[in-house]
Amino acid sequence: MDNTDVKRRLTCILAADAVGYSKQMGQDEEGTIRVLSAHRAVIDGIIAYHHGRIVSTAGDSVLAEFGSAVDAVRCAVEIQDALKTRNDALPEHRKMLFRVGVNLGDVVVKNDDLLGDGVNVAARLETMAEPGGICIASSVYDQITGKLNLGFQDIGDQTLKNISRPIHVYRVSGAMAPLKSEASTAPVASVPATSTSPATQHKSTLPWAIAAVMAVAMAGVVWQAGWLGGKPAPVAVAATPAAVAAAPLVTAPVAPASNAVVMQTTADTERLRAEAQALREQAKAELEKAKAQAALAAAKPKVSTEPAAPVRATQVATVTAPAPVAVPPPSPTPPPVAPQAAAPTHPFDGSWNVNVNCPPHEDGAAGYAIDFVAIVSGGMLRGESGTPGEPGWLLLRGEIQPDGKADMVAKGLIGDSKFAVNRVRKGTEYTYPVKAFFEGTQGTGKRMRLRACTLNFLKR
């Protein structure tokens, strides 16, 4: 090996391999290749989204490197979650499960290839994982502890084939990494598999306590606005920090939600926040109007309602008319000020052309492409194609983070059954999550469920 072409670096390696691939190839080569290609399109898209680099592929295996252990494990979890969704829609004999192993170690770099002990350990960890599961080395576990909302099963030191030293291994038993959204999004529950230390247990209860307090506060806002029925209170009382601190901690576990449900919850929360803001603005305007009326009333002369003292007959008095009281004219109402267009507050605000391209599916569904325009305001994207309630309608919405990462959800109604997987009937409602990344005036995205569709964004 020429030392001038070789260098070393510390990196995080992800190794993935299909289970029972050779057996399926022996039974149906063409069908197995179609399923593998569709799975690989999903895997490659998720790796790219998490800033990974695919080092090599051989048949049914994938080897990728990441600069961050957190990104590598989050990528592994999302791969298994996406493949489970795809497999659930396939016949039993078409299902294809993957094992995943992740290791953080020193590797030898030659050109674009990675060699050495760090790569070998990742490959051996993959063989220890259960079908549809993930195994990680303790070097990875040490880096992600407290950073991902996952459960782990400590299976201790393991002797790996052709590895000279024992490796401490953990199985990932949680099923979902937290989404990057505002604090209003409910935290996702982790699934602990083994006993944890008291400190760890204390940390795990904090998200639920915070979620409980936020749920109570949000319920109050909803009731005050009259969205849940009943008579709204005349005055809204803001929760004080002391009241929040005094709220009891609730540690009851919450079942993990799917990506689509979490993203729908985020969208509904944004809608409620916008409506609450509108109510606050209306209340403020009413208050200003009441103040103006009170000031005008105070400026008018007061007329006494008490009876006048009787005049005695022996008194001779000259009645003098009271001097007129000058009443200041009411202050003229200032002319309305035309609202000025607010400057964009988000790097991706503006109008975008969106193209959704879905290739033909292995079950015979025809491919299709949809073009429409989406508007991004305050980082929130919303685009629509077709007429709401009619077949062929599509609505895409979600939040774009300032760093370009975006979690979206698409929903709509099937326009023609020939374009639908499993030939579902025309007008059937569908929903699927989309992960995208924006940079400058362009963006790309992937459909994360059922079929491998790509989305392209171009700023107008």
C-alpha positions as a printed Julia matrix, in Angstrom:
460×3 Matrix{Float64}:
   0.0     0.0     0.0
   1.41    3.35   -1.04
   1.59    5.56    2.07
   1.19    8.69   -0.07
  -2.37    7.57   -0.96
  -3.35    6.5     2.54
  -4.58    8.54    5.46
  -6.55    7.81    8.61
  -9.54    9.46   10.24
 -12.09    8.91   12.99
 -15.53    8.4    11.52
 -18.88    6.74   12.2
 -19.66    3.72   10.02
 -23.15    2.38    9.22
 -23.39   -1.13    7.75
 -26.73   -2.5     6.51
 -27.56   -5.85    4.92
 -30.78   -7.54    3.72
 -32.0   -10.66    5.53
 -32.66  -13.75    3.41
 -31.72  -12.03    0.17
 -30.11  -15.1    -1.42
 -33.14  -17.27   -0.65
 -35.52  -14.73   -2.19
 -33.3   -14.44   -5.27
 -33.5   -18.2    -5.68
 -37.3   -18.06   -5.62
 -37.92  -14.97   -7.78
 -34.98  -12.97   -9.11
 -36.89  -10.2   -10.91
 -39.38   -9.59   -8.1
 -36.61   -9.57   -5.48
 -34.53   -7.1    -7.5
 -37.53   -4.74   -7.85
 -38.18   -4.78   -4.09
 -34.47   -4.3    -3.3
 -34.23   -1.37   -5.74
 -37.22    0.33   -4.16
 -35.82   -0.24   -0.64
 -32.39    1.03   -1.7
 -33.92    4.24   -3.12
 -35.41    4.93    0.32
 -32.17    4.01    2.14
 -29.99    6.16   -0.13
 -32.34    9.14    0.24
 -32.33    8.96    4.06
 -28.52    8.62    4.17
 -28.13   11.7     1.97
 -30.65   13.65    4.07
 -28.56   12.99    7.2
 -25.34   14.11    5.46
 -23.95   10.6     5.1
 -21.71    9.33    2.3
 -22.26    5.92    0.73
 -18.86    4.24    0.6
 -19.74    1.02   -1.19
 -22.62   -1.28   -2.1
 -22.4    -4.96   -2.9
 -25.61   -6.72   -3.85
 -27.88   -6.33   -0.84
 -25.46   -4.49    1.48
 -24.77   -0.8     2.11
 -21.76    0.83    3.8
 -21.93    4.56    4.65
 -19.92    7.0     6.78
 -21.05    9.95    8.87
 -19.2    12.77   10.56
 -21.61   12.56   13.52
 -22.65    9.55   15.61
 -25.99   11.24   16.3
 -26.7    11.6    12.57
 -25.68    7.98   11.94
 -27.99    6.5    14.6
 -30.88    8.81   13.69
 -30.41    7.73   10.06
 -30.43    4.03   11.05
 -33.67    4.44   13.03
 -35.41    6.3    10.2
 -34.27    3.67    7.67
 -35.8     0.86    9.73
 -38.99    2.87   10.29
 -39.37    3.65    6.56
 -38.66    0.04    5.51
 -41.22   -1.26    8.0
 -43.85    0.98    6.42
 -42.91   -0.28    2.96
 -42.87   -3.93    4.04
 -46.3    -3.62    5.67
 -47.71   -2.83    2.22
 -46.07   -5.86    0.54
 -47.19   -9.51    0.41
 -45.47  -11.78    2.92
 -43.17  -13.38    0.34
 -42.06   -9.92   -0.89
 -41.09   -8.47    2.5
 -37.37   -7.67    2.81
 -35.92   -6.82    6.23
 -32.51   -5.27    6.91
 -30.09   -5.51    9.8
 -28.02   -2.41   10.71
 -24.79   -2.0    12.69
 -23.13    1.31   13.68
 -19.57    1.78   14.96
 -17.4     4.8    15.73
 -13.74    4.08   15.1
 -10.5     4.83   13.32
 -10.4     3.83    9.64
  -7.89    3.78    6.83
  -8.83    5.95    3.85
  -7.57    5.09    0.39
  -9.05    7.2    -2.39
 -12.81    7.01   -1.71
 -12.7     3.63    0.04
 -12.63    2.92    3.8
 -10.72   -0.01    5.27
  -9.6    -1.26    8.65
 -10.85   -2.39   12.03
 -13.51    0.35   12.36
 -15.28   -0.9     9.22
 -14.99   -4.57   10.22
 -16.56   -3.96   13.63
 -19.56   -2.2    12.03
 -20.06   -5.17    9.68
 -19.91   -7.65   12.6
 -22.37   -5.57   14.64
 -24.81   -5.71   11.72
 -24.81   -9.54   11.83
 -25.71   -9.42   15.56
 -28.8    -7.26   14.98
 -32.22   -8.82   14.69
 -34.09   -8.52   11.36
 -35.38   -4.97   11.31
 -33.11   -4.08   14.26
 -29.99   -2.02   15.04
 -26.85   -2.79   17.06
 -24.33   -0.11   18.08
 -20.92   -0.19   19.71
 -20.31    1.41   23.1
 -18.19    4.05   21.35
 -21.37    5.19   19.57
 -23.54    4.87   22.69
 -21.21    7.16   24.64
 -21.61    9.88   22.0
 -25.42    9.8    21.66
 -26.45    9.37   25.31
 -28.87   12.15   26.23
 -29.07   13.43   22.63
 -31.6    11.02   21.09
 -34.94    9.94   22.53
 -34.32    6.19   22.21
 -34.27    3.08   24.37
 -31.23    0.8    24.55
 -30.64   -2.81   25.61
 -27.18   -3.45   27.03
 -26.08   -6.92   25.88
 -22.58   -6.6    27.3
 -19.19   -7.5    25.86
 -19.36   -9.61   22.71
 -16.71  -11.6    20.88
 -16.92  -10.72   17.19
 -15.51  -12.84   14.39
 -11.95  -11.82   13.4
 -11.96   -8.97   15.95
  -9.13   -9.4    18.48
 -10.86   -7.67   21.42
 -14.36   -7.9    22.93
 -16.77   -5.13   21.9
 -19.42   -3.76   24.26
 -22.71   -3.79   22.33
 -26.13   -2.15   22.73
 -29.33   -2.93   20.87
 -31.49    0.08   19.95
 -34.96   -0.71   21.28
 -36.56    2.72   20.81
 -38.24    3.24   17.48
 -38.1     6.96   16.77
 -35.8     9.98   16.98
 -37.39   13.32   17.97
 -38.39   15.71   15.2
 -36.81   19.15   15.03
 -39.76   21.4    15.62
 -40.92   24.05   18.01
 -41.46   23.34   21.68
 -45.18   22.93   21.05
 -44.61   19.54   19.4
 -45.27   16.7    21.85
 -42.13   14.68   22.71
 -41.96   11.11   21.47
 -41.76    8.36   24.06
 -38.68    6.18   24.32
 -39.01    2.46   25.06
 -36.48    1.44   27.71
 -35.6    -2.25   27.45
 -33.48   -2.71   30.56
 -33.16   -1.14   33.97
 -31.58    2.31   33.95
 -29.89    4.4    36.59
 -31.98    6.77   38.77
 -30.41    9.77   37.03
 -31.47    8.41   33.64
 -34.97    7.71   34.9
 -35.21   11.27   36.27
 -34.17   12.72   32.91
 -36.71   10.56   31.07
 -39.59   11.97   33.16
 -38.78   15.61   32.43
 -40.1    15.64   28.81
 -43.43   14.19   30.0
 -43.69   16.76   32.8
 -43.03   19.6    30.38
 -45.51   18.11   27.88
 -48.17   17.84   30.59
 -47.77   21.49   31.65
 -47.85   22.63   28.01
 -50.95   20.5    27.34
 -52.77   22.12   30.29
 -51.77   25.62   29.08
 -52.86   24.86   25.49
 -56.19   23.44   26.71
 -56.79   26.7    28.58
 -56.11   28.77   25.47
 -58.44   26.58   23.4
 -61.26   26.86   25.98
 -60.78   30.61   26.36
 -61.11   31.06   22.58
 -64.34   29.03   22.54
 -63.03   26.31   20.23
 -64.26   23.52   22.53
 -67.69   25.03   23.15
 -69.05   26.66   26.29
 -68.94   30.33   27.27
 -65.46   31.86   27.0
 -64.09   33.69   30.0
 -64.28   37.51   29.67
 -60.64   38.03   30.63
 -57.7    35.81   29.61
 -55.27   35.2    32.48
 -51.67   34.47   31.48
 -49.94   31.58   33.26
 -47.19   32.85   35.54
 -43.8    31.16   35.89
 -44.7    30.34   39.49
 -47.89   28.59   38.39
 -46.02   26.58   35.81
 -43.33   25.63   38.31
 -46.01   24.55   40.81
 -47.76   22.27   38.34
 -47.37   18.57   39.31
 -45.02   16.43   37.27
 -46.81   13.76   35.25
 -44.69   10.76   34.37
 -47.24    8.5    32.67
 -45.77    7.16   29.4
 -47.21    8.21   26.08
 -47.31    5.88   23.09
 -44.98    6.89   20.25
 -46.66    8.52   17.3
 -45.94    8.06   13.62
 -44.13   10.75   11.62
 -47.36   11.72    9.86
 -49.3    12.09   13.14
 -46.53   14.18   14.74
 -46.32   16.44   11.69
 -50.12   16.78   11.59
 -50.04   17.75   15.28
 -47.42   20.39   14.48
 -49.59   21.82   11.68
 -52.69   21.89   13.91
 -50.72   23.61   16.66
 -49.54   26.26   14.18
 -53.16   26.83   13.12
 -54.31   27.19   16.74
 -51.43   29.59   17.44
 -52.42   31.75   14.46
 -56.06   31.85   15.52
 -55.1    32.71   19.11
 -52.91   35.55   17.82
 -55.84   36.88   15.77
 -58.03   36.84   18.87
 -55.39   38.71   20.85
 -55.13   41.36   18.13
 -58.94   41.74   18.09
 -59.06   42.09   21.9
 -56.31   44.71   21.76
 -58.23   46.72   19.17
 -61.42   46.56   21.27
 -59.46   47.77   24.32
 -58.03   50.74   22.41
 -61.53   51.64   21.18
 -62.91   51.5    24.74
 -60.1    53.76   25.99
 -60.85   56.34   23.28
 -64.56   56.35   24.15
 -63.77   56.74   27.87
 -61.48   59.73   27.14
 -64.18   61.41   25.04
 -66.8    60.89   27.75
 -64.5    62.38   30.41
 -64.06   65.56   28.33
 -67.84   66.36   28.29
 -69.32   68.62   31.1
 -71.06   66.84   33.94
 -74.75   67.69   34.49
 -75.77   67.61   38.15
 -78.77   65.45   38.93
 -79.24   66.79   42.5
 -82.39   68.97   43.12
 -81.8    72.76   43.45
 -82.14   74.33   46.92
 -85.54   76.09   47.42
 -85.62   79.89   47.24
 -87.13   81.57   50.33
 -89.74   84.26   49.81
 -87.77   86.8    51.82
 -84.76   86.42   49.65
 -84.31   88.62   46.64
 -81.73   87.14   44.39
 -80.56   87.82   40.94
 -80.32   84.66   38.97
 -77.4    84.75   36.69
 -77.16   82.3    33.87
 -74.18   80.07   34.25
 -71.27   80.8    32.03
 -71.09   78.45   29.11
 -68.57   75.69   29.48
 -66.29   75.25   26.54
 -66.44   71.64   25.37
 -63.37   70.63   23.48
 -64.16   69.04   20.15
 -63.55   65.32   19.97
 -60.15   64.35   18.8
 -60.27   63.6    15.12
 -59.84   59.94   14.31
 -56.49   59.52   12.62
 -56.73   58.23    9.07
 -55.99   54.53    8.73
 -52.39   53.75    7.94
 -51.88   51.43    5.04
 -50.08   48.29    6.2
 -46.59   47.94    4.91
 -45.36   44.68    3.54
 -43.19   43.04    6.17
 -39.7    42.15    5.13
 -39.08   38.38    4.89
 -38.14   37.0     8.32
 -37.02   33.58    7.11
 -34.26   32.75    4.59
 -36.62   30.61    2.48
 -39.73   32.82    2.47
 -41.19   33.4    -0.97
 -42.86   31.58   -3.87
 -41.56   28.14   -5.0
 -42.25   25.9    -7.98
 -42.77   22.32   -6.77
 -42.44   19.15   -8.86
 -43.55   15.76   -7.47
 -42.25   12.84   -9.53
 -43.26    9.24   -8.74
 -41.77    6.48  -10.94
 -43.73    3.3   -11.78
 -44.19    0.96   -8.8
 -43.29   -2.72   -8.76
 -46.95   -3.73   -8.37
 -47.76   -2.16  -11.76
 -48.91    1.31  -10.67
 -48.09    3.87  -13.38
 -45.7     6.73  -12.75
 -46.83   10.34  -12.64
 -45.61   13.93  -12.14
 -47.38   16.91  -10.55
 -46.35   20.58  -10.76
 -47.73   23.35   -8.57
 -46.72   26.52   -6.69
 -46.09   26.69   -2.93
 -45.75   29.74   -0.68
 -43.28   29.88    2.24
 -44.09   32.43    4.95
 -42.24   32.53    8.25
 -40.65   29.22    7.32
 -44.04   27.48    6.87
 -44.57   26.0     3.39
 -48.01   25.43    1.88
 -48.73   24.35   -1.67
 -51.84   22.93   -3.32
 -52.72   21.26   -6.62
 -56.26   20.59   -7.83
 -59.59   21.34   -6.13
 -60.06   20.43   -2.45
 -62.49   17.53   -2.01
 -62.18   16.35   -5.62
 -60.07   13.42   -6.96
 -56.55   14.49   -7.89
 -56.28   17.1    -5.13
 -52.89   17.35   -3.34
 -51.88   19.54   -0.37
 -48.24   19.82    0.78
 -47.33   21.69    3.96
 -44.61   21.74    6.59
 -41.88   23.74    8.27
 -38.46   24.62    6.82
 -35.78   25.16    9.46
 -33.29   28.04    8.95
 -30.57   25.43    8.27
 -32.6    24.06    5.32
 -33.95   20.83    6.83
 -37.69   20.38    6.41
 -40.31   17.94    7.7
 -43.51   18.03    5.66
 -46.7    16.06    5.14
 -48.6    15.52    1.89
 -52.27   14.6     1.77
 -54.73   14.28   -1.06
 -57.29   12.2    -2.95
 -56.42    9.53   -5.56
 -57.16   10.89   -9.04
 -56.96    7.66  -11.07
 -56.5     4.15   -9.69
 -53.93    3.29  -12.37
 -51.47    5.62  -10.62
 -52.15    4.18   -7.16
 -50.25    1.37   -5.44
 -52.5    -1.68   -4.86
 -55.01   -0.12   -7.28
 -57.01    1.67   -4.6
 -60.16    3.29   -5.94
 -60.46    6.83   -7.24
 -61.1     9.45   -4.56
 -59.4     7.46   -1.76
 -57.66    9.73    0.75
 -53.9     9.3     1.32
 -51.25   10.87    3.55
 -47.46   10.47    3.62
 -44.48   12.23    5.23
 -41.79   14.05    3.23
 -38.25   14.9     4.28
 -36.54   17.68    2.32
 -33.47   19.88    2.34
 -33.3    23.46    1.01
 -30.21   25.42    0.07
 -30.29   28.85   -1.59
 -33.0    28.85   -4.25
 -33.3    25.08   -4.63
 -34.53   22.14   -2.57
 -34.95   18.37   -2.86
 -37.16   15.95   -0.96
 -38.14   12.29   -0.66
 -41.46   10.63   -0.02
 -40.92    8.44    3.04
 -43.73    5.91    2.66
 -44.99    3.22    0.24
 -43.21    4.35   -2.95
 -40.02    6.17   -3.88
 -41.11    9.63   -5.06
 -38.85   12.68   -5.36
 -39.76   16.32   -4.87
 -37.85   19.23   -6.42
 -38.25   22.86   -5.31
 -37.15   25.94   -7.29
 -37.63   29.47   -6.01
 -39.53   31.71   -8.44
